Amino acid sequence: MKKTGVFLLGLFALIYLLNPTAGLFELIPDNIPLIGNLDEAAAVTLLLMCLRYFGYELPDILNSKK
């Protein structure tokens, strides 16, 4: 049950980040100075935390040798 919740949070964060600025939903409007992009920063943080929960670290992905 916990894995499903973490997966859904990560999916929500990914959809939120892929949503264009004039998209369907926006938690904090981007035209507000200084705090307009905090919701995107929170979504990136949430997505990275969800990826870490499933064992994917960003440095590991970028430095993988084939």
Secondary structure, 3 states (H helix, E strand, C coil): CHHHHHHHHHHHHHHHHHCCCCCCCCCCCCCCCCCCCHHHHHHHHHHHHHHHHCCCCHHHHHCCCC
